């Protein structure tokens, strides 16, 4: 695992170890002075309330973590596969539209990272046959609840926003509300029809 580097005076960044984001966040929140942890696909950042007191050994222990404590939540989201990009995804992957839908709905996904917008969950576990790059031209507006794929991830847009992912369908359940984000790090998610 690589060495940590400072991010200004009160934060550090280092390569993400090959463990779940939930395990990383739970452990790092116990470090002295940590006020926030941001887990991205390839890196982790820790923000402190004062000058960080951190060493390579602390970061090295992250690579040996396993999820403990509360088991991940199992979340089912009702999906309608009515997205405007279904046909183009089928063409790009060489699969029939029904097979794209079947493969997407058959997987169990894990909320691997959060970002882009509040409640925007990056879900790992997409069938390798469905991996397609982001759209060449992002849309200026994607509706809240849009079920989409890009690269090796899937997501549900929590708000109407610009977006460059391929739209497979719709989820009617709000992804962000007064109680916060519907999906949390570590959740196991299935889309049901």
C-alpha positions as protocol buffer text, in pm:
chain_id: "A"
residue {
  index: 1
  type: UNK
  ca { x: 0 y: 0 z: 0 }
}
residue {
  index: 2
  type: UNK
  ca { x: 126 y: 347 z: -85 }
}
residue {
  index: 3
  type: UNK
  ca { x: 231 y: 617 z: 152 }
}
residue {
  index: 4
  type: UNK
  ca { x: 1 y: 894 z: 271 }
}
residue {
  index: 5
  type: UNK
  ca { x: 42 y: 1252 z: 151 }
}
residue {
  index: 6
  type: UNK
  ca { x: -83 y: 1572 z: 314 }
}
residue {
  index: 7
  type: UNK
  ca { x: -382 y: 1764 z: 179 }
}
residue {
  index: 8
  type: UNK
  ca { x: -323 y: 2106 z: 324 }
}
residue {
  index: 9
  type: UNK
  ca { x: -267 y: 2135 z: 698 }
}
residue {
  index: 10
  type: UNK
  ca { x: -552 y: 1920 z: 828 }
}
residue {
  index: 11
  type: UNK
  ca { x: -605 y: 1631 z: 590 }
}
residue {
  index: 12
  type: UNK
  ca { x: -423 y: 1336 z: 438 }
}
residue {
  index: 13
  type: UNK
  ca { x: -478 y: 1121 z: 131 }
}
residue {
  index: 14
  type: UNK
  ca { x: -360 y: 769 z: 54 }
}
residue {
  index: 15
  type: UNK
  ca { x: -441 y: 479 z: -183 }
}
residue {
  index: 16
  type: UNK
  ca { x: -755 y: 288 z: -94 }
}
residue {
  index: 17
  type: UNK
  ca { x: -686 y: -56 z: 53 }
}
residue {
  index: 18
  type: UNK
  ca { x: -878 y: -351 z: -91 }
}
residue {
  index: 19
  type: UNK
  ca { x: -1139 y: -362 z: 185 }
}
residue {
  index: 20
  type: UNK
  ca { x: -1493 y: -227 z: 208 }
}
residue {
  index: 21
  type: UNK
  ca { x: -1553 y: 144 z: 242 }
}
residue {
  index: 22
  type: UNK
  ca { x: -1765 y: 77 z: 548 }
}
residue {
  index: 23
  type: UNK
  ca { x: -1476 y: -94 z: 730 }
}
residue {
  index: 24
  type: UNK
  ca { x: -1241 y: 190 z: 639 }
}
residue {
  index: 25
  type: UNK
  ca { x: -1480 y: 460 z: 762 }
}
residue {
  index: 26
  type: UNK
  ca { x: -1568 y: 278 z: 1086 }
}
residue {
  index: 27
  type: UNK
  ca { x: -1200 y: 233 z: 1173 }
}
residue {
  index: 28
  type: UNK
  ca { x: -1079 y: 577 z: 1073 }
}
residue {
  index: 29
  type: UNK
  ca { x: -1352 y: 757 z: 1267 }
}
residue {
  index: 30
  type: UNK
  ca { x: -1185 y: 622 z: 1583 }
}
residue {
  index: 31
  type: UNK
  ca { x: -851 y: 784 z: 1496 }
}
residue {
  index: 32
  type: UNK
  ca { x: -766 y: 1088 z: 1713 }
}
residue {
  index: 33
  type: UNK
  ca { x: -902 y: 1413 z: 1568 }
}
residue {
  index: 34
  type: UNK
  ca { x: -1074 y: 1266 z: 1261 }
}
residue {
  index: 35
  type: UNK
  ca { x: -1383 y: 1467 z: 1169 }
}
residue {
  index: 36
  type: UNK
  ca { x: -1456 y: 1325 z: 824 }
}
residue {
  index: 37
  type: UNK
  ca { x: -1352 y: 1037 z: 600 }
}
residue {
  index: 38
  type: UNK
  ca { x: -1404 y: 1035 z: 225 }
}
residue {
  index: 39
  type: UNK
  ca { x: -1365 y: 705 z: 45 }
}
residue {
  index: 40
  type: UNK
  ca { x: -1330 y: 724 z: -331 }
}
residue {
  index: 41
  type: UNK
  ca { x: -1281 y: 444 z: -577 }
}
residue {
  index: 42
  type: UNK
  ca { x: -900 y: 450 z: -562 }
}
residue {
  index: 43
  type: UNK
  ca { x: -815 y: 678 z: -268 }
}
residue {
  index: 44
  type: UNK
  ca { x: -915 y: 770 z: 85 }
}
residue {
  index: 45
  type: UNK
  ca { x: -897 y: 1112 z: 248 }
}
residue {
  index: 46
  type: UNK
  ca { x: -914 y: 1181 z: 620 }
}
residue {
  index: 47
  type: UNK
  ca { x: -993 y: 1527 z: 757 }
}
residue {
  index: 48
  type: UNK
  ca { x: -884 y: 1627 z: 1107 }
}
residue {
  index: 49
  type: UNK
  ca { x: -987 y: 1898 z: 1355 }
}
residue {
  index: 50
  type: UNK
  ca { x: -619 y: 1982 z: 1404 }
}
residue {
  index: 51
  type: UNK
  ca { x: -283 y: 1889 z: 1252 }
}
residue {
  index: 52
  type: UNK
  ca { x: -302 y: 1516 z: 1171 }
}
residue {
  index: 53
  type: UNK
  ca { x: -125 y: 1272 z: 1396 }
}
residue {
  index: 54
  type: UNK
  ca { x: -91 y: 980 z: 1163 }
}
residue {
  index: 55
  type: UNK
  ca { x: 176 y: 735 z: 1061 }
}
residue {
  index: 56
  type: UNK
  ca { x: 231 y: 467 z: 799 }
}
residue {
  index: 57
  type: UNK
  ca { x: 153 y: 189 z: 1048 }
}
residue {
  index: 58
  type: UNK
  ca { x: -200 y: 325 z: 1107 }
}
residue {
  index: 59
  type: UNK
  ca { x: -270 y: 322 z: 735 }
}
residue {
  index: 60
  type: UNK
  ca { x: -112 y: -20 z: 688 }
}
residue {
  index: 61
  type: UNK
  ca { x: -357 y: -172 z: 939 }
}
residue {
  index: 62
  type: UNK
  ca { x: -647 y: -71 z: 712 }
}
residue {
  index: 63
  type: UNK
  ca { x: -544 y: -335 z: 457 }
}
residue {
  index: 64
  type: UNK
  ca { x: -623 y: -610 z: 712 }
}
residue {
  index: 65
  type: UNK
  ca { x: -970 y: -492 z: 809 }
}
residue {
  index: 66
  type: UNK
  ca { x: -1287 y: -693 z: 781 }
}
residue {
  index: 67
  type: UNK
  ca { x: -1638 y: -565 z: 837 }
}
residue {
  index: 68
  type: UNK
  ca { x: -1738 y: -621 z: 1197 }
}
residue {
  index: 69
  type: UNK
  ca { x: -2026 y: -511 z: 1407 }
}
residue {
  index: 70
  type: UNK
  ca { x: -2354 y: -438 z: 1233 }
}
residue {
  index: 71
  type: UNK
  ca { x: -2410 y: -654 z: 924 }
}
residue {
  index: 72
  type: UNK
  ca { x: -2481 y: -469 z: 600 }
}
residue {
  index: 73
  type: UNK
  ca { x: -2838 y: -369 z: 533 }
}
residue {
  index: 74
  type: UNK
  ca { x: -3021 y: -557 z: 260 }
}
residue {
  index: 75
  type: UNK
  ca { x: -3212 y: -310 z: 43 }
}
residue {
  index: 76
  type: UNK
  ca { x: -3456 y: -389 z: -236 }
}
residue {
  index: 77
  type: UNK
  ca { x: -3553 y: -115 z: -478 }
}
residue {
  index: 78
  type: UNK
  ca { x: -3844 y: -162 z: -718 }
}
residue {
  index: 79
  type: UNK
  ca { x: -3723 y: -85 z: -1069 }
}
residue {
  index: 80
  type: UNK
  ca { x: -3900 y: -29 z: -1398 }
}
residue {
  index: 81
  type: UNK
  ca { x: -3667 y: -101 z: -1687 }
}
residue {
  index: 82
  type: UNK
  ca { x: -3800 y: 175 z: -1909 }
}
residue {
  index: 83
  type: UNK
  ca { x: -3483 y: 379 z: -1968 }
}
residue {
  index: 84
  type: UNK
  ca { x: -3418 y: 558 z: -2293 }
}
residue {
  index: 85
  type: UNK
  ca { x: -3070 y: 402 z: -2328 }
}
residue {
  index: 86
  type: UNK
  ca { x: -3174 y: 35 z: -2301 }
}
residue {
  index: 87
  type: UNK
  ca { x: -3154 y: -22 z: -2676 }
}
residue {
  index: 88
  type: UNK
  ca { x: -2817 y: 152 z: -2713 }
}
residue {
  index: 89
  type: UNK
  ca { x: -2672 y: -44 z: -2419 }
}
residue {
  index: 90
  type: UNK
  ca { x: -2799 y: -366 z: -2576 }
}
residue {
  index: 91
  type: UNK
  ca { x: -2632 y: -272 z: -2905 }
}
residue {
  index: 92
  type: UNK
  ca { x: -2305 y: -173 z: -2734 }
}
residue {
  index: 93
  type: UNK
  ca { x: -2290 y: -498 z: -2537 }
}
residue {
  index: 94
  type: UNK
  ca { x: -2418 y: -730 z: -2810 }
}
residue {
  index: 95
  type: UNK
  ca { x: -2702 y: -846 z: -2586 }
}
residue {
  index: 96
  type: UNK
  ca { x: -3078 y: -839 z: -2636 }
}
residue {
  index: 97
  type: UNK
  ca { x: -3266 y: -574 z: -2436 }
}
residue {
  index: 98
  type: UNK
  ca { x: -3431 y: -848 z: -2226 }
}
residue {
  index: 99
  type: UNK
  ca { x: -3087 y: -991 z: -2145 }
}
residue {
  index: 100
  type: UNK
  ca { x: -2955 y: -648 z: -2037 }
}
residue {
  index: 101
  type: UNK
  ca { x: -3252 y: -621 z: -1801 }
}
residue {
  index: 102
  type: UNK
  ca { x: -3215 y: -978 z: -1674 }
}
residue {
  index: 103
  type: UNK
  ca { x: -2843 y: -938 z: -1601 }
}
residue {
  index: 104
  type: UNK
  ca { x: -2886 y: -601 z: -1431 }
}
residue {
  index: 105
  type: UNK
  ca { x: -3171 y: -724 z: -1210 }
}
residue {
  index: 106
  type: UNK
  ca { x: -2994 y: -1052 z: -1126 }
}
residue {
  index: 107
  type: UNK
  ca { x: -2696 y: -890 z: -952 }
}
residue {
  index: 108
  type: UNK
  ca { x: -2657 y: -797 z: -587 }
}
residue {
  index: 109
  type: UNK
  ca { x: -2476 y: -465 z: -560 }
}
residue {
  index: 110
  type: UNK
  ca { x: -2275 y: -309 z: -278 }
}
residue {
  index: 111
  type: UNK
  ca { x: -2270 y: 63 z: -204 }
}
residue {
  index: 112
  type: UNK
  ca { x: -1899 y: 110 z: -255 }
}
residue {
  index: 113
  type: UNK
  ca { x: -1867 y: 489 z: -244 }
}
residue {
  index: 114
  type: UNK
  ca { x: -2087 y: 796 z: -218 }
}
residue {
  index: 115
  type: UNK
  ca { x: -2038 y: 1114 z: -412 }
}
residue {
  index: 116
  type: UNK
  ca { x: -2114 y: 1356 z: -693 }
}
residue {
  index: 117
  type: UNK
  ca { x: -2432 y: 1468 z: -511 }
}
residue {
  index: 118
  type: UNK
  ca { x: -2584 y: 1393 z: -170 }
}
residue {
  index: 119
  type: UNK
  ca { x: -2724 y: 1042 z: -179 }
}
residue {
  index: 120
  type: UNK
  ca { x: -2552 y: 949 z: -507 }
}
residue {
  index: 121
  type: UNK
  ca { x: -2443 y: 592 z: -437 }
}
residue {
  index: 122
  type: UNK
  ca { x: -2188 y: 417 z: -657 }
}
residue {
  index: 123
  type: UNK
  ca { x: -2294 y: 53 z: -660 }
}
residue {
  index: 124
  type: UNK
  ca { x: -2031 y: -212 z: -734 }
}
residue {
  index: 125
  type: UNK
  ca { x: -2123 y: -555 z: -867 }
}
residue {
  index: 126
  type: UNK
  ca { x: -2238 y: -483 z: -1222 }
}
residue {
  index: 127
  type: UNK
  ca { x: -2226 y: -786 z: -1452 }
}
residue {
  index: 128
  type: UNK
  ca { x: -1909 y: -755 z: -1663 }
}
residue {
  index: 129
  type: UNK
  ca { x: -2113 y: -801 z: -1982 }
}
residue {
  index: 130
  type: UNK
  ca { x: -2291 y: -470 z: -1908 }
}
residue {
  index: 131
  type: UNK
  ca { x: -1980 y: -255 z: -1867 }
}
residue {
  index: 132
  type: UNK
  ca { x: -2001 y: 43 z: -2102 }
}
residue {
  index: 133
  type: UNK
  ca { x: -1817 y: 377 z: -2084 }
}
residue {
  index: 134
  type: UNK
  ca { x: -1995 y: 694 z: -1984 }
}
residue {
  index: 135
  type: UNK
  ca { x: -2191 y: 866 z: -2258 }
}
residue {
  index: 136
  type: UNK
  ca { x: -1978 y: 1075 z: -2494 }
}
residue {
  index: 137
  type: UNK
  ca { x: -2210 y: 1372 z: -2428 }
}
residue {
  index: 138
  type: UNK
  ca { x: -2370 y: 1410 z: -2084 }
}
residue {
  index: 139
  type: UNK
  ca { x: -2734 y: 1508 z: -2064 }
}
residue {
  index: 140
  type: UNK
  ca { x: -2804 y: 1852 z: -1917 }
}
residue {
  index: 141
  type: UNK
  ca { x: -3077 y: 1698 z: -1698 }
}
residue {
  index: 142
  type: UNK
  ca { x: -3139 y: 1344 z: -1573 }
}
residue {
  index: 143
  type: UNK
  ca { x: -3456 y: 1294 z: -1369 }
}
residue {
  index: 144
  type: UNK
  ca { x: -3446 y: 1198 z: -1001 }
}
residue {
  index: 145
  type: UNK
  ca { x: -3489 y: 822 z: -970 }
}
residue {
  index: 146
  type: UNK
  ca { x: -3317 y: 739 z: -1297 }
}
residue {
  index: 147
  type: UNK
  ca { x: -3149 y: 397 z: -1281 }
}
residue {
  index: 148
  type: UNK
  ca { x: -2825 y: 409 z: -1476 }
}
residue {
  index: 149
  type: UNK
  ca { x: -2494 y: 241 z: -1554 }
}
residue {
  index: 150
  type: UNK
  ca { x: -2149 y: 369 z: -1650 }
}
residue {
  index: 151
  type: UNK
  ca { x: -1821 y: 181 z: -1644 }
}
residue {
  index: 152
  type: UNK
  ca { x: -1853 y: -101 z: -1394 }
}
residue {
  index: 153
  type: UNK
  ca { x: -2101 y: 76 z: -1164 }
}
residue {
  index: 154
  type: UNK
  ca { x: -2475 y: 132 z: -1141 }
}
residue {
  index: 155
  type: UNK
  ca { x: -2663 y: 406 z: -954 }
}
residue {
  index: 156
  type: UNK
  ca { x: -2997 y: 573 z: -894 }
}
residue {
  index: 157
  type: UNK
  ca { x: -2988 y: 951 z: -939 }
}
residue {
  index: 158
  type: UNK
  ca { x: -3108 y: 1103 z: -609 }
}
residue {
  index: 159
  type: UNK
  ca { x: -3192 y: 1442 z: -763 }
}
residue {
  index: 160
  type: UNK
  ca { x: -3253 y: 1582 z: -1107 }
}
residue {
  index: 161
  type: UNK
  ca { x: -2905 y: 1678 z: -1227 }
}
residue {
  index: 162
  type: UNK
  ca { x: -2677 y: 1669 z: -1529 }
}
residue {
  index: 163
  type: UNK
  ca { x: -2544 y: 1322 z: -1596 }
}
residue {
  index: 164
  type: UNK
  ca { x: -2344 y: 1111 z: -1836 }
}
residue {
  index: 165
  type: UNK
  ca { x: -2460 y: 763 z: -1736 }
}
residue {
  index: 166
  type: UNK
  ca { x: -2671 y: 531 z: -1954 }
}
residue {
  index: 167
  type: UNK
  ca { x: -3035 y: 525 z: -1841 }
}
residue {
  index: 168
  type: UNK
  ca { x: -3177 y: 175 z: -1793 }
}
residue {
  index: 169
  type: UNK
  ca { x: -3489 y: 254 z: -1595 }
}
residue {
  index: 170
  type: UNK
  ca { x: -3659 y: 423 z: -1305 }
}
residue {
  index: 171
  type: UNK
  ca { x: -3682 y: 375 z: -929 }
}
residue {
  index: 172
  type: UNK
  ca { x: -3976 y: 560 z: -772 }
}
residue {
  index: 173
  type: UNK
  ca { x: -3850 y: 550 z: -412 }
}
residue {
  index: 174
  type: UNK
  ca { x: -3675 y: 876 z: -311 }
}
residue {
  index: 175
  type: UNK
  ca { x: -3300 y: 832 z: -272 }
}
residue {
  index: 176
  type: UNK
  ca { x: -3260 y: 1137 z: -49 }
}
residue {
  index: 177
  type: UNK
  ca { x: -3503 y: 1292 z: 198 }
}
residue {
  index: 178
  type: UNK
  ca { x: -3535 y: 1454 z: 540 }
}
residue {
  index: 179
  type: UNK
  ca { x: -3365 y: 1153 z: 703 }
}
residue {
  index: 180
  type: UNK
  ca { x: -3071 y: 1176 z: 461 }
}
residue {
  index: 181
  type: UNK
  ca { x: -2952 y: 931 z: 197 }
}
residue {
  index: 182
  type: UNK
  ca { x: -3162 y: 619 z: 136 }
}
residue {
  index: 183
  type: UNK
  ca { x: -2849 y: 414 z: 64 }
}
residue {
  index: 184
  type: UNK
  ca { x: -2546 y: 399 z: 292 }
}
residue {
  index: 185
  type: UNK
  ca { x: -2192 y: 265 z: 254 }
}
residue {
  index: 186
  type: UNK
  ca { x: -2188 y: -112 z: 266 }
}
residue {
  index: 187
  type: UNK
  ca { x: -2558 y: -162 z: 188 }
}
residue {
  index: 188
  type: UNK
  ca { x: -2633 y: -463 z: -31 }
}
residue {
  index: 189
  type: UNK
  ca { x: -2882 y: -360 z: -298 }
}
residue {
  index: 190
  type: UNK
  ca { x: -3104 y: -558 z: -534 }
}
residue {
  index: 191
  type: UNK
  ca { x: -3332 y: -419 z: -802 }
}
residue {
  index: 192
  type: UNK
  ca { x: -3664 y: -603 z: -823 }
}
residue {
  index: 193
  type: UNK
  ca { x: -3917 y: -580 z: -1103 }
}
